[in-house]
Amino acid sequence: MPLPTEGEFRLRQADLADMPAVYRVCLRTGDAGKDATAREDDPDALGHMFIGPYLVLEPRFAFVLDGPNGVAGYVMGVLDTPDFYARMERDWLSSLRRRIPDPGADESRWTGSDWVRSRIHRPAYPFPQALHAFPSHGHIDFLAEARGQGWGKRGFRHLMDALAAAGSPGMHLDVHPENARAIAFYEKLGFAPVISEELPAGSLTMARRF
Ligand SMILES: CC(C)(COP(=O)(O)OP(=O)(O)OC[C@H]1O[C@@H](n2cnc3c(N)ncnc32)[C@H](O)[C@@H]1OP(=O)(O)O)[C@@H](O)C(=O)NCCC(=O)NCCS
């Protein structure tokens, strides 16, 4: 599958050397699409939970967007969500837990990155029946310099094509309910909300078949 190039930007397969750059993008887009730097006391916490395991455990479906200032975004996904969650638990989070302190489950005591640290120690791993027709899932985050030029669409289509070519019948994703821009973007790509009481409150799950 050819990787798109246009103007100063180019989508390419990610590799492990991209780790610091993708962690940076994750932090700078981590507050419902806005910069989360001021909120987090650990600049790596978001990356540890939301992007590192994708790059390391599912490199086939990990892509970065190179721009004039280096990595300007990423599109990453997994083929089989329950299989990925099992590997994430065994091969990623279990070792992180040995060095990242558990802030406990009492939200009223959390400060800074405690909410992510708590997720690292108590991940939700949601995959209810309502998502079984959409076993893949993915993430996309671009810095402001890469947005609004069609790259989100090109990048996400590339990911969907790669997942479909590998045999996936459909995918889901989670989006912050206040991230209206991303919700509009996913709707344009054919995603629709999934309503299920078994899905975590506080985030919106959207899905589409291939
Ligand atoms: C969401 C995001 C990936 C979209 O990527 P993008 O490159 O800006 O989007 P594109 O330029 O490819 O736009 C694709 C389509 O979505 C539409 N779209 C994009 N932003 C939109 C907005 N704010 N309102 C309505 N439609 C929007 C575009 O109009 C376009 O539609 P068209 O094909 O009919 O012209 C990007 O803005 C981003 O990374 N945002 C910050 C991080 C984030 O929120 N990630 C999602 C977390 S779940």
The ligand as a Gaussian input file, in Angstrom:
#p B3LYP/6-31G(d) Opt

LIG

0 1
 C       -8.722000      15.504000      14.517000
 C       -7.586000      15.607000      13.515000
 C       -6.842000      14.286000      13.470000
 C       -8.161000      15.917000      12.136000
 O       -7.105000      15.957000      11.206000
 P       -7.015000      17.111000      10.096000
 O       -5.799000      16.839000       9.303000
 O       -7.107000      18.431000      10.773000
 O       -8.344000      16.843000       9.253000
 P       -8.475000      16.901000       7.647000
 O       -7.861000      18.161000       7.174000
 O       -7.968000      15.627000       7.073000
 O      -10.054000      16.959000       7.486000
 C      -10.799000      15.817000       7.116000
 C      -12.265000      16.144000       7.090000
 O      -12.701000      16.417000       8.434000
 C      -13.302000      17.698000       8.468000
 N      -12.941000      18.410000       9.683000
 C      -11.715000      18.555000      10.206000
 N      -11.790000      19.366000      11.285000
 C      -13.101000      19.742000      11.379000
 C      -13.822000      20.610000      12.252000
 N      -13.222000      21.290000      13.226000
 N      -15.155000      20.753000      12.064000
 C      -15.787000      20.108000      11.076000
 N      -15.167000      19.302000      10.197000
 C      -13.835000      19.118000      10.362000
 C      -12.715000      18.460000       7.307000
 O      -13.598000      19.487000       6.866000
 C      -12.549000      17.402000       6.265000
 O      -13.769000      17.182000       5.568000
 P      -13.814000      17.161000       3.950000
 O      -13.049000      15.922000       3.585000
 O      -15.256000      17.079000       3.635000
 O      -13.136000      18.415000       3.524000
 C       -6.602000      16.736000      13.894000
 O       -7.293000      17.943000      13.900000
 C       -5.915000      16.558000      15.245000
 O       -4.952000      15.826000      15.352000
 N       -6.401000      17.247000      16.279000
 C       -5.769000      17.267000      17.598000
 C       -5.698000      15.916000      18.263000
 C       -7.037000      15.215000      18.328000
 O       -8.045000      15.816000      18.663000
 N       -7.013000      13.905000      18.001000
 C       -8.175000      13.067000      18.077000
 C       -8.234000      12.464000      19.427000
 S       -9.561000      11.292000      19.562000

